[in-house]
Amino acid sequence: MVSKLPIFLLTGMAFYWDLRYRQLPNWLFFISLPAIALQWRAGGLEGIMWGFLLIAVTHLPAYLNGWLGGGDLKMALSLALCLGQIFVRAWLFASFISGLWGGIMLFRRRGKAVFFDLAALFYSGRATSGLGFPYGAALALGTWTALLLG
């Protein structure tokens, strides 16, 4: 198991930056380098490869379609490399949290028009509300949940 301090530092700062500025700066991910090195040194090559595979399957298509920003992709990749197979749990928690959070955001902002926004999302791949979603903050919450529960 890797040291949790760099991971909590990375996710805490990303949580703040994503909510405050709606972007994740590149310098933020240098915090994850010690944890990645520890994972590599502990023989976690298999976990690192699973992290790459999971990001390639889940987050890369979302980034290429414009549903996910570059900072969110880099955060997910650095967490996958730090956590290895634990990232699967973190990603599942983050998916659940982001689904709830996004639904609440749409409903509070648009009320009954949520149905039409979701229909546009499924039809065209883009929501019509224009609301940005802080996925980095949801990923941070999912990571905290996975680390504290597991």
C-alpha positions as CSV (number, residue, x, y, z in Angstrom):
1,M,0.0,0.0,0.0
2,V,1.3,3.4,-0.9
3,S,1.6,6.3,1.5
4,K,-1.7,8.1,1.8
5,L,-0.3,11.5,2.6
6,P,0.6,12.5,-1.0
7,I,-2.8,11.2,-2.3
8,F,-4.7,13.1,0.4
9,L,-2.7,16.2,-0.4
10,L,-3.3,15.9,-4.2
11,T,-7.0,15.2,-3.8
12,G,-7.5,17.9,-1.2
13,M,-5.8,20.6,-3.4
14,A,-7.6,19.3,-6.5
15,F,-10.9,19.5,-4.7
16,Y,-10.3,23.1,-3.7
17,W,-9.0,24.2,-7.1
18,D,-11.8,22.4,-9.1
19,L,-14.5,24.0,-7.0
20,R,-13.0,27.4,-6.8
21,Y,-11.5,27.9,-10.3
22,R,-13.1,25.0,-12.3
23,Q,-9.7,23.9,-13.6
24,L,-6.9,21.7,-12.4
25,P,-3.4,23.1,-12.9
26,N,-0.6,21.0,-14.2
27,W,1.8,21.7,-11.3
28,L,-0.7,20.0,-9.0
29,F,0.1,16.6,-10.3
30,F,3.8,16.7,-9.3
31,I,2.5,15.9,-5.8
32,S,1.6,12.4,-7.0
33,L,5.1,11.6,-8.3
34,P,6.4,10.3,-4.9
35,A,3.4,8.0,-4.5
36,I,3.8,6.7,-8.1
37,A,7.4,6.0,-7.4
38,L,6.5,4.1,-4.2
39,Q,3.9,2.1,-6.0
40,W,6.4,1.2,-8.8
41,R,9.1,0.3,-6.2
42,A,6.7,-1.9,-4.2
43,G,6.3,-4.1,-7.2
44,G,3.1,-2.5,-8.3
45,L,3.7,-2.8,-12.0
46,E,0.5,-4.9,-12.4
47,G,-1.5,-2.3,-10.5
48,I,0.0,0.5,-12.6
49,M,-0.9,-1.4,-15.8
50,W,-4.5,-1.9,-14.5
51,G,-4.6,1.9,-13.8
52,F,-3.5,2.7,-17.4
53,L,-6.0,0.2,-18.8
54,L,-8.9,1.6,-16.7
55,I,-8.1,5.2,-17.7
56,A,-7.8,4.2,-21.4
57,V,-11.2,2.5,-21.3
58,T,-13.2,4.9,-19.2
59,H,-11.7,8.4,-19.1
60,L,-9.9,8.7,-22.4
61,P,-13.1,8.3,-24.6
62,A,-14.8,10.9,-22.4
63,Y,-11.9,13.3,-22.9
64,L,-11.9,12.8,-26.6
65,N,-15.6,13.5,-26.8
66,G,-15.2,16.7,-24.8
67,W,-17.1,15.5,-21.8
68,L,-14.0,15.6,-19.6
69,G,-11.3,18.2,-19.3
70,G,-7.6,17.6,-19.5
71,G,-7.0,18.3,-15.9
72,D,-9.6,15.7,-14.9
73,L,-7.9,13.2,-17.2
74,K,-4.5,13.9,-15.7
75,M,-5.9,13.7,-12.2
76,A,-7.6,10.4,-12.9
77,L,-4.4,9.1,-14.5
78,S,-2.2,10.2,-11.6
79,L,-4.6,8.6,-9.1
80,A,-4.7,5.4,-11.1
81,L,-1.0,5.2,-11.1
82,C,-0.7,6.0,-7.4
83,L,-3.5,3.6,-6.2
84,G,-3.2,0.7,-8.6
85,Q,-6.2,-1.6,-8.2
86,I,-7.7,0.5,-5.4
87,F,-8.5,3.1,-8.1
88,V,-11.3,0.9,-9.4
89,R,-13.1,1.4,-6.1
90,A,-12.3,5.1,-6.0
91,W,-13.6,5.4,-9.6
92,L,-16.9,3.6,-8.7
93,F,-17.4,5.8,-5.7
94,A,-16.6,8.9,-7.8
95,S,-19.1,7.8,-10.5
96,F,-21.8,7.4,-7.9
97,I,-21.0,10.8,-6.3
98,S,-20.8,12.6,-9.7
99,G,-24.1,11.1,-10.8
100,L,-25.9,12.3,-7.7
101,W,-24.1,15.7,-7.8
102,G,-24.9,16.2,-11.5
103,G,-28.5,15.3,-11.1
104,I,-28.9,17.7,-8.2
105,M,-27.1,20.5,-10.2
106,L,-29.4,20.0,-13.2
107,F,-32.6,19.8,-11.1
108,R,-31.8,22.8,-9.0
109,R,-30.9,24.9,-12.0
110,R,-33.5,23.8,-14.5
111,G,-36.3,22.1,-12.6
112,K,-38.5,20.1,-14.9
113,A,-36.4,20.8,-18.0
114,V,-34.0,18.1,-16.8
115,F,-35.7,15.5,-18.9
116,F,-35.1,17.5,-22.1
117,D,-31.5,18.2,-21.1
118,L,-30.9,14.5,-20.5
119,A,-32.6,13.6,-23.8
120,A,-30.2,16.0,-25.6
121,L,-27.3,14.5,-23.8
122,F,-28.2,11.0,-24.9
123,Y,-29.0,12.1,-28.4
124,S,-26.1,14.4,-29.2
125,G,-23.6,13.7,-26.5
126,R,-23.8,17.3,-25.2
127,A,-26.1,18.7,-22.5
128,T,-28.0,21.9,-23.4
129,S,-27.6,23.5,-20.0
130,G,-24.0,24.6,-20.5
131,L,-23.3,23.7,-16.8
132,G,-19.7,22.8,-16.1
133,F,-19.2,19.9,-13.7
134,P,-16.3,19.7,-11.2
135,Y,-15.4,16.0,-11.9
136,G,-12.0,16.5,-10.1
137,A,-13.9,17.3,-6.9
138,A,-16.1,14.2,-7.3
139,L,-13.0,12.1,-8.0
140,A,-11.4,13.4,-4.9
141,L,-14.4,12.5,-2.8
142,G,-14.5,9.0,-4.4
143,T,-10.8,8.5,-3.6
144,W,-11.3,9.6,0.0
145,T,-14.2,7.2,0.4
146,A,-12.2,4.3,-1.1
147,L,-9.2,5.0,1.1
148,L,-11.1,5.5,4.3
149,L,-13.4,2.5,3.8
150,G,-10.9,0.1,2.3
